[in-house]
């Protein structure tokens, strides 16, 4: 699991900070884009929210208004500062110029920051239609974009379709021995919500082996509760509280992941178990 987390972090870091190869533009004779690229690279060392950072990118765009990287790089500061209107205009321009490079990123942001599930699905599916290769990971490295797409379908109420998409991607991930940190958990919760409690338990147990979380034990407890397995129900709730207090829980720097639970949820369920005579 530690090796997986390292790879995920490495991928996320390289994806976020990847820079274009300016020399490639020069090699292919696109001198305008070469000059725009060289100008854009001057942002190195400048704070994203600084006037200098934005001015350099503006100058890059002035050199070549079709240089997609400059629009994408400018957009990041607006996203982080909460100016989503400006972010949208800039990222839309980057997508227009190079859809293969930026559709996945825009789709992920639509999912993560805006809960624009239908818009995210549209971006993921458009990207998939344009490329003949794997559409890749989310910007933070936590999910394959197809897992994110499945979660989007869940969010709009199409849970059976979500199951199909996530199951398919998990099988591919298993072949590569590259399971996402929350993949089994999300699929287990879907089966729990669809009333297939035995299948949900199977997946929660896989999640336990791969990456144990407070959320996982909480949902496992609910599955056992529905099967009237009182001892297991109680045990999982206690374990969920212990894991939560010990910081073993779902986490994202910028937003709350889908299916996340809080200590209050766990403690309220423990009270319910006690009041119903399960303890």
VENSULTA-V962869 format. One record per residue. N is the residue number from 0. PHI is phi in whole degrees, -180 to 180 (* if undefined). D_CENTER is the distance of its C-alpha to the mean C-alpha in whole Angstrom. Layout:
BEGIN
N/PHI/D_CENTER, N/PHI/D_CENTER
END
This chain:
BEGIN
0/*/18, 1/-61/19, 2/-65/19, 3/-62/16, 4/-61/14, 5/-64/16, 6/-64/15, 7/-63/11, 8/-64/12, 9/-63/15, 10/-63/13, 11/-61/10, 12/-63/14, 13/-68/16, 14/-70/13, 15/-68/13, 16/-103/17, 17/-62/18, 18/-118/21, 19/-69/24, 20/-90/27, 21/-60/29, 22/-63/32, 23/-65/31, 24/-62/32, 25/-65/35, 26/-61/36, 27/-88/35, 28/83/37, 29/-92/35, 30/-67/37, 31/-65/35, 32/-69/32, 33/-61/33, 34/-67/34, 35/-64/31, 36/-66/29, 37/-60/31, 38/-63/31, 39/-62/28, 40/-68/27, 41/-71/30, 42/-70/27, 43/-55/26, 44/92/27, 45/-99/27, 46/-66/25, 47/-59/22, 48/-91/24, 49/-79/27, 50/-63/30, 51/-61/31, 52/-57/27, 53/-69/27, 54/-64/30, 55/-60/30, 56/-70/27, 57/-61/30, 58/-67/32, 59/-62/30, 60/-67/30, 61/-63/33, 62/-66/34, 63/-145/32, 64/-65/30, 65/-102/28, 66/-84/27, 67/-61/23, 68/-58/22, 69/-63/24, 70/-66/22, 71/-62/18, 72/-63/20, 73/-64/21, 74/-66/19, 75/-59/16, 76/-62/19, 77/-68/19, 78/-64/16, 79/-67/16, 80/-86/19, 81/91/19, 82/-87/21, 83/-73/18, 84/-66/21, 85/-66/22, 86/-58/18, 87/-62/19, 88/-62/22, 89/-73/21, 90/-70/18, 91/-63/20, 92/-66/22, 93/-62/20, 94/-65/19, 95/-59/23, 96/-79/24, 97/-143/21, 98/-60/19, 99/-62/18, 100/-80/17, 101/-124/15, 102/-63/14, 103/-61/11, 104/-64/10, 105/-64/12, 106/-61/10, 107/-64/6, 108/-64/8, 109/-61/10, 110/-71/8, 111/-71/7, 112/-100/10, 113/-113/13, 114/54/12, 115/-88/13, 116/-66/13, 117/-67/15, 118/-66/15, 119/-65/11, 120/-57/13, 121/-58/16, 122/-67/14, 123/-62/12, 124/-72/16, 125/-65/18, 126/-59/16, 127/-61/17, 128/-76/20, 129/-93/21, 130/-116/20, 131/-108/22, 132/-132/19, 133/-59/16, 134/-77/13, 135/94/11, 136/-98/8, 137/-67/5, 138/-61/7, 139/-89/6, 140/80/7, 141/-75/5, 142/-125/5, 143/-71/7, 144/-62/7, 145/-70/10, 146/-65/8, 147/-60/6, 148/-62/10, 149/-60/11, 150/-65/10, 151/-64/11, 152/-64/14, 153/-60/15, 154/-63/14, 155/-97/17, 156/93/19, 157/-96/19, 158/-71/18, 159/-64/20, 160/-66/19, 161/-60/15, 162/-60/17, 163/-59/18, 164/-66/15, 165/-70/13, 166/-60/17, 167/-60/17, 168/-70/14, 169/-62/15, 170/-62/18, 171/-66/17, 172/-63/15, 173/-65/18, 174/-64/21, 175/-92/19, 176/53/19, 177/-139/15, 178/-78/13, 179/-68/10, 180/-59/10, 181/-124/10, 182/-59/11, 183/-64/14, 184/-60/14, 185/-61/12, 186/-67/15, 187/-61/18, 188/-64/17, 189/-60/17, 190/-65/21, 191/-61/22, 192/-68/21, 193/-89/23, 194/88/26, 195/-95/26, 196/-72/26, 197/-65/27, 198/-66/24, 199/-61/22, 200/-61/24, 201/-57/24, 202/-74/20, 203/-64/20, 204/-69/22, 205/-65/20, 206/-62/17, 207/-60/20, 208/-71/21, 209/-88/18, 210/-165/17, 211/-71/19, 212/-141/17, 213/-59/19, 214/-59/17, 215/-61/18, 216/-69/22, 217/-64/22, 218/-70/21, 219/-62/23, 220/-60/26, 221/-65/25, 222/-65/26, 223/-64/29, 224/-60/30, 225/-68/30, 226/-95/32, 227/60/34, 228/-97/34, 229/-66/35, 230/-64/35, 231/-66/31, 232/-57/30, 233/-64/32, 234/-61/31, 235/-68/27, 236/-64/27, 237/-65/29, 238/-67/26, 239/-61/23, 240/-64/25, 241/-61/26, 242/-66/23, 243/-63/21, 244/-64/24, 245/-83/24, 246/73/20, 247/-91/18, 248/-151/16, 249/-65/12, 250/-153/11, 251/-145/9, 252/-64/11, 253/-111/11, 254/-157/10, 255/-89/11, 256/-63/8, 257/-60/10, 258/75/13, 259/-68/13, 260/-123/17, 261/-123/20, 262/-57/23, 263/-60/25, 264/-60/23, 265/-66/24, 266/-67/28, 267/-65/29, 268/-69/28, 269/-63/30, 270/-63/33, 271/-62/33, 272/-61/33, 273/-66/36, 274/-66/38, 275/-91/38, 276/79/40, 277/-86/37, 278/-118/38
END
